[in-house]
């Protein structure tokens, strides 16, 4: 899971460059570069997908923290199970509430 979080975080850091790249390639005089730019443009994430990725990272980070905490073998963790599950449950609920509020705002705006 840690690798996935690092991968998604890095993609988010490179978002501006990735969005810029198709136009740069399409403006190139090289025929192959133009073709690559068009292909890249077709598979490029839209803004909703970028936002979803950002939210996914937030959710996965919380799961990673809990996994590392409960995976410790040098100390007793059974007493932490319920509080950690409750913490995850609350985190997911907050994320869903935020997502639903954002969806409602989009409906009201458009």
Backbone as JSON Lines, residues from 0, in Angstrom:
{"i":0,"aa":"X","n":[0.83,-1.19,0.0],"ca":[0.0,0.0,0.0],"c":[0.88,1.26,0.0]}
{"i":1,"aa":"X","n":[2.01,1.19,0.69],"ca":[2.88,2.35,0.75],"c":[3.35,2.76,-0.65]}
{"i":2,"aa":"X","n":[3.66,1.77,-1.49],"ca":[4.1,2.07,-2.85],"c":[2.99,2.77,-3.63]}
{"i":3,"aa":"X","n":[1.76,2.31,-3.47],"ca":[0.63,2.92,-4.18],"c":[0.45,4.37,-3.75]}
{"i":4,"aa":"X","n":[0.56,4.63,-2.47],"ca":[0.42,6.0,-1.97],"c":[1.53,6.89,-2.54]}
{"i":5,"aa":"X","n":[2.76,6.37,-2.54],"ca":[3.87,7.15,-3.1],"c":[3.67,7.4,-4.6]}
{"i":6,"aa":"X","n":[3.2,6.39,-5.31],"ca":[2.95,6.51,-6.74],"c":[1.89,7.58,-7.03]}
{"i":7,"aa":"X","n":[0.76,7.5,-6.33],"ca":[-0.32,8.45,-6.55],"c":[0.08,9.86,-6.14]}
{"i":8,"aa":"X","n":[0.81,9.97,-5.04],"ca":[1.29,11.28,-4.58],"c":[2.22,11.9,-5.61]}
{"i":9,"aa":"X","n":[3.1,11.1,-6.17],"ca":[4.02,11.6,-7.2],"c":[3.26,12.04,-8.45]}
{"i":10,"aa":"X","n":[2.25,11.27,-8.85],"ca":[1.43,11.67,-10.0],"c":[0.77,13.03,-9.74]}
{"i":11,"aa":"X","n":[0.26,13.21,-8.53],"ca":[-0.38,14.49,-8.19],"c":[0.63,15.64,-8.22]}
{"i":12,"aa":"X","n":[1.87,15.36,-7.79],"ca":[2.91,16.39,-7.84],"c":[3.25,16.76,-9.28]}
{"i":13,"aa":"X","n":[3.13,15.79,-10.18],"ca":[3.47,16.02,-11.59],"c":[2.27,16.43,-12.44]}
{"i":14,"aa":"X","n":[1.15,16.68,-11.81],"ca":[-0.1,16.97,-12.53],"c":[0.07,18.08,-13.57]}
{"i":15,"aa":"X","n":[0.63,19.21,-13.19],"ca":[0.78,20.33,-14.13],"c":[1.61,19.94,-15.34]}
{"i":16,"aa":"X","n":[2.7,19.25,-15.09],"ca":[3.57,18.83,-16.2],"c":[2.87,17.81,-17.09]}
{"i":17,"aa":"X","n":[2.13,16.9,-16.48],"ca":[1.43,15.88,-17.26],"c":[0.32,16.49,-18.11]}
{"i":18,"aa":"X","n":[-0.35,17.5,-17.59],"ca":[-1.41,18.17,-18.35],"c":[-0.81,18.98,-19.5]}
{"i":19,"aa":"X","n":[0.36,19.56,-19.27],"ca":[1.04,20.38,-20.28],"c":[1.62,19.54,-21.41]}
{"i":20,"aa":"X","n":[2.07,18.33,-21.1],"ca":[2.82,17.51,-22.04],"c":[2.1,17.21,-23.36]}
{"i":21,"aa":"X","n":[0.81,16.84,-23.38],"ca":[0.17,16.54,-24.67],"c":[0.21,17.71,-25.65]}
{"i":22,"aa":"X","n":[-0.06,18.92,-25.16],"ca":[-0.03,20.1,-26.04],"c":[1.38,20.37,-26.55]}
{"i":23,"aa":"X","n":[2.36,20.19,-25.7],"ca":[3.76,20.39,-26.11],"c":[4.14,19.39,-27.2]}
{"i":24,"aa":"X","n":[3.74,18.13,-27.02],"ca":[4.05,17.11,-28.02],"c":[3.32,17.36,-29.33]}
{"i":25,"aa":"X","n":[2.06,17.77,-29.25],"ca":[1.29,18.02,-30.47],"c":[1.83,19.2,-31.27]}
{"i":26,"aa":"X","n":[2.47,20.15,-30.58],"ca":[3.03,21.32,-31.26],"c":[4.4,21.03,-31.87]}
{"i":27,"aa":"X","n":[4.96,19.88,-31.58],"ca":[6.28,19.51,-32.09],"c":[6.2,19.23,-33.59]}
{"i":28,"aa":"X","n":[7.31,19.42,-34.28],"ca":[7.36,19.18,-35.73],"c":[7.53,17.7,-36.06]}
{"i":29,"aa":"X","n":[7.99,16.94,-35.09],"ca":[8.19,15.5,-35.29],"c":[6.84,14.8,-35.33]}
{"i":30,"aa":"X","n":[6.61,14.02,-36.36],"ca":[5.32,13.34,-36.57],"c":[5.01,12.36,-35.43]}
{"i":31,"aa":"X","n":[6.02,11.65,-34.97],"ca":[5.8,10.68,-33.89],"c":[5.41,11.38,-32.59]}
{"i":32,"aa":"X","n":[6.05,12.5,-32.32],"ca":[5.72,13.27,-31.11],"c":[4.28,13.78,-31.16]}
{"i":33,"aa":"X","n":[3.86,14.26,-32.35],"ca":[2.48,14.71,-32.5],"c":[1.5,13.57,-32.23]}
{"i":34,"aa":"X","n":[1.82,12.41,-32.77],"ca":[0.97,11.23,-32.56],"c":[0.92,10.85,-31.09]}
{"i":35,"aa":"X","n":[2.08,10.89,-30.43],"ca":[2.12,10.58,-29.0],"c":[1.31,11.59,-28.19]}
{"i":36,"aa":"X","n":[1.37,12.86,-28.58],"ca":[0.6,13.9,-27.9],"c":[-0.89,13.66,-28.0]}
{"i":37,"aa":"X","n":[-1.35,13.24,-29.19],"ca":[-2.77,12.94,-29.38],"c":[-3.2,11.73,-28.55]}
{"i":38,"aa":"X","n":[-2.36,10.71,-28.52],"ca":[-2.66,9.52,-27.71],"c":[-2.72,9.87,-26.23]}
{"i":39,"aa":"X","n":[-1.76,10.65,-25.78],"ca":[-1.7,11.05,-24.38],"c":[-2.92,11.9,-24.0]}
{"i":40,"aa":"X","n":[-3.34,12.75,-24.92],"ca":[-4.5,13.6,-24.66],"c":[-5.77,12.76,-24.46]}
{"i":41,"aa":"X","n":[-5.88,11.67,-25.22],"ca":[-7.07,10.8,-25.12],"c":[-7.15,10.08,-23.77]}
{"i":42,"aa":"X","n":[-6.0,9.77,-23.18],"ca":[-6.02,9.02,-21.91],"c":[-5.8,9.9,-20.69]}
{"i":43,"aa":"X","n":[-5.66,11.21,-20.91],"ca":[-5.4,12.14,-19.81],"c":[-6.57,12.16,-18.83]}
{"i":44,"aa":"X","n":[-6.26,12.22,-17.55],"ca":[-7.29,12.29,-16.52],"c":[-8.0,13.64,-16.58]}
{"i":45,"aa":"X","n":[-9.3,13.63,-16.29],"ca":[-10.02,14.9,-16.18],"c":[-9.93,15.4,-14.74]}
{"i":46,"aa":"X","n":[-10.44,16.59,-14.48],"ca":[-10.3,17.19,-13.15],"c":[-10.96,16.36,-12.06]}
{"i":47,"aa":"X","n":[-12.11,15.76,-12.36],"ca":[-12.78,14.9,-11.37],"c":[-11.91,13.7,-11.01]}
{"i":48,"aa":"X","n":[-11.24,13.13,-11.99],"ca":[-10.37,11.98,-11.73],"c":[-9.14,12.38,-10.91]}
{"i":49,"aa":"X","n":[-8.6,13.56,-11.17],"ca":[-7.48,14.05,-10.36],"c":[-7.94,14.26,-8.91]}
{"i":50,"aa":"X","n":[-9.12,14.82,-8.73],"ca":[-9.65,15.03,-7.37],"c":[-9.92,13.72,-6.66]}
{"i":51,"aa":"X","n":[-10.43,12.76,-7.41],"ca":[-10.67,11.43,-6.84],"c":[-9.36,10.81,-6.38]}
{"i":52,"aa":"X","n":[-8.3,10.97,-7.17],"ca":[-7.0,10.44,-6.81],"c":[-6.49,11.09,-5.51]}
{"i":53,"aa":"X","n":[-6.69,12.39,-5.41],"ca":[-6.27,13.11,-4.2],"c":[-7.02,12.58,-2.97]}
{"i":54,"aa":"X","n":[-8.33,12.36,-3.12],"ca":[-9.12,11.81,-2.02],"c":[-8.7,10.39,-1.68]}
{"i":55,"aa":"X","n":[-8.39,9.61,-2.69],"ca":[-7.96,8.24,-2.48],"c":[-6.66,8.2,-1.67]}
{"i":56,"aa":"X","n":[-5.75,9.11,-1.96],"ca":[-4.5,9.18,-1.2],"c":[-4.79,9.47,0.27]}
{"i":57,"aa":"X","n":[-5.71,10.4,0.53],"ca":[-6.07,10.73,1.92],"c":[-6.61,9.51,2.65]}
{"i":58,"aa":"X","n":[-7.47,8.75,1.99],"ca":[-8.05,7.56,2.61],"c":[-6.98,6.5,2.84]}
{"i":59,"aa":"X","n":[-6.16,6.25,1.82],"ca":[-5.14,5.21,1.93],"c":[-4.08,5.55,2.98]}
{"i":60,"aa":"X","n":[-3.76,6.83,3.13],"ca":[-2.78,7.23,4.14],"c":[-3.26,6.85,5.54]}
{"i":61,"aa":"X","n":[-4.53,7.05,5.79],"ca":[-5.09,6.7,7.11],"c":[-5.01,5.19,7.32]}
{"i":62,"aa":"X","n":[-5.34,4.4,6.29],"ca":[-5.25,2.95,6.4],"c":[-3.8,2.5,6.63]}
{"i":63,"aa":"X","n":[-2.86,3.17,5.99],"ca":[-1.46,2.82,6.16],"c":[-1.0,3.06,7.6]}
{"i":64,"aa":"X","n":[-1.42,4.18,8.16],"ca":[-1.05,4.5,9.55],"c":[-1.59,3.42,10.49]}
{"i":65,"aa":"X","n":[-2.85,3.06,10.31],"ca":[-3.47,2.06,11.17],"c":[-2.81,0.69,10.97]}
{"i":66,"aa":"X","n":[-2.51,0.35,9.73],"ca":[-1.86,-0.93,9.44],"c":[-0.5,-1.02,10.11]}
{"i":67,"aa":"X","n":[0.29,0.04,10.01],"ca":[1.61,0.04,10.64],"c":[1.5,-0.04,12.17]}
{"i":68,"aa":"X","n":[0.55,0.68,12.72],"ca":[0.37,0.68,14.17],"c":[-0.04,-0.7,14.67]}
{"i":69,"aa":"X","n":[-1.03,-1.3,14.01],"ca":[-1.52,-2.6,14.45],"c":[-0.61,-3.74,14.04]}
{"i":70,"aa":"X","n":[0.28,-3.5,13.1],"ca":[1.19,-4.55,12.64],"c":[2.44,-4.66,13.49]}
{"i":71,"aa":"X","n":[2.58,-3.81,14.49],"ca":[3.77,-3.85,15.35],"c":[3.8,-5.13,16.16]}
{"i":72,"aa":"X","n":[4.93,-5.81,16.13],"ca":[5.03,-7.07,16.85],"c":[5.74,-6.93,18.19]}
{"i":73,"aa":"X","n":[6.23,-5.76,18.51],"ca":[6.97,-5.56,19.75],"c":[6.1,-5.08,20.91]}
{"i":74,"aa":"X","n":[4.83,-4.9,20.66],"ca":[3.96,-4.42,21.72],"c":[2.55,-4.97,21.49]}
{"i":75,"aa":"X","n":[1.74,-4.92,22.52],"ca":[0.38,-5.46,22.45],"c":[-0.51,-4.45,21.73]}
{"i":76,"aa":"X","n":[-1.19,-4.91,20.7],"ca":[-2.01,-4.0,19.9],"c":[-3.5,-4.33,19.95]}
{"i":77,"aa":"X","n":[-3.89,-5.42,20.6],"ca":[-5.3,-5.82,20.59],"c":[-6.19,-4.73,21.18]}
{"i":78,"aa":"X","n":[-5.69,-4.0,22.17],"ca":[-6.5,-2.93,22.78],"c":[-6.67,-1.74,21.85]}
{"i":79,"aa":"X","n":[-5.87,-1.69,20.8],"ca":[-5.96,-0.58,19.85],"c":[-6.9,-0.88,18.68]}
{"i":80,"aa":"X","n":[-7.3,-2.13,18.53],"ca":[-8.09,-2.52,17.35],"c":[-9.39,-1.73,17.26]}
{"i":81,"aa":"X","n":[-10.18,-1.73,18.32],"ca":[-11.47,-1.04,18.26],"c":[-11.3,0.46,18.01]}
{"i":82,"aa":"X","n":[-10.43,1.16,18.76],"ca":[-10.26,2.6,18.49],"c":[-9.78,2.88,17.06]}
{"i":83,"aa":"X","n":[-8.92,2.02,16.54],"ca":[-8.42,2.23,15.18],"c":[-9.51,2.0,14.14]}
{"i":84,"aa":"X","n":[-10.32,0.97,14.33],"ca":[-11.44,0.71,13.42],"c":[-12.42,1.88,13.47]}
{"i":85,"aa":"X","n":[-12.7,2.35,14.66],"ca":[-13.6,3.5,14.81],"c":[-13.0,4.73,14.13]}
{"i":86,"aa":"X","n":[-11.7,4.92,14.27],"ca":[-11.03,6.04,13.62],"c":[-11.15,5.94,12.09]}
{"i":87,"aa":"X","n":[-10.92,4.74,11.54],"ca":[-11.08,4.54,10.09],"c":[-12.51,4.8,9.65]}
{"i":88,"aa":"X","n":[-13.44,4.29,10.42],"ca":[-14.86,4.47,10.09],"c":[-15.22,5.96,10.06]}
{"i":89,"aa":"X","n":[-14.78,6.7,11.05],"ca":[-15.05,8.15,11.1],"c":[-14.37,8.89,9.96]}
{"i":90,"aa":"X","n":[-13.15,8.47,9.65],"ca":[-12.41,9.1,8.55],"c":[-13.15,8.9,7.22]}
{"i":91,"aa":"X","n":[-13.59,7.68,6.99],"ca":[-14.31,7.38,5.74],"c":[-15.63,8.15,5.7]}
{"i":92,"aa":"X","n":[-16.33,8.22,6.84],"ca":[-17.59,8.97,6.88],"c":[-17.35,10.44,6.56]}
{"i":93,"aa":"X","n":[-16.3,11.02,7.15],"ca":[-15.97,12.43,6.86],"c":[-15.67,12.64,5.38]}
{"i":94,"aa":"X","n":[-14.91,11.72,4.81],"ca":[-14.56,11.82,3.39],"c":[-15.82,11.72,2.52]}
{"i":95,"aa":"X","n":[-16.71,10.8,2.86],"ca":[-17.95,10.63,2.1],"c":[-18.84,11.86,2.24]}
{"i":96,"aa":"X","n":[-18.94,12.39,3.45],"ca":[-19.74,13.6,3.67],"c":[-19.19,14.77,2.85]}
{"i":97,"aa":"X","n":[-17.88,14.91,2.87],"ca":[-17.24,15.97,2.1],"c":[-17.49,15.78,0.61]}
{"i":98,"aa":"X","n":[-17.35,14.54,0.16],"ca":[-17.58,14.23,-1.26],"c":[-19.02,14.54,-1.65]}
{"i":99,"aa":"X","n":[-19.98,14.15,-0.81],"ca":[-21.38,14.39,-1.11],"c":[-21.69,15.88,-1.09]}
{"i":100,"aa":"X","n":[-21.08,16.63,-0.16],"ca":[-21.26,18.08,-0.13],"c":[-20.72,18.72,-1.41]}
{"i":101,"aa":"X","n":[-19.56,18.24,-1.87],"ca":[-18.98,18.76,-3.11],"c":[-19.87,18.44,-4.3]}
{"i":102,"aa":"X","n":[-20.42,17.24,-4.33],"ca":[-21.31,16.86,-5.42],"c":[-22.56,17.74,-5.41]}
{"i":103,"aa":"X","n":[-23.08,18.01,-4.23],"ca":[-24.27,18.85,-4.11],"c":[-23.95,20.27,-4.58]}
{"i":104,"aa":"X","n":[-22.77,20.77,-4.24],"ca":[-22.38,22.11,-4.68],"c":[-22.29,22.17,-6.21]}
{"i":105,"aa":"X","n":[-21.77,21.12,-6.82],"ca":[-21.68,21.09,-8.29],"c":[-23.06,21.11,-8.9]}
{"i":106,"aa":"X","n":[-24.0,20.39,-8.3],"ca":[-25.38,20.35,-8.8],"c":[-25.99,21.75,-8.69]}
{"i":107,"aa":"X","n":[-25.77,22.41,-7.55],"ca":[-26.34,23.74,-7.35],"c":[-25.72,24.79,-8.27]}
{"i":108,"aa":"X","n":[-24.44,24.64,-8.55],"ca":[-23.75,25.61,-9.42],"c":[-24.19,25.46,-10.86]}
{"i":109,"aa":"X","n":[-24.32,24.23,-11.32],"ca":[-24.66,24.0,-12.73],"c":[-26.12,23.89,-12.86]}
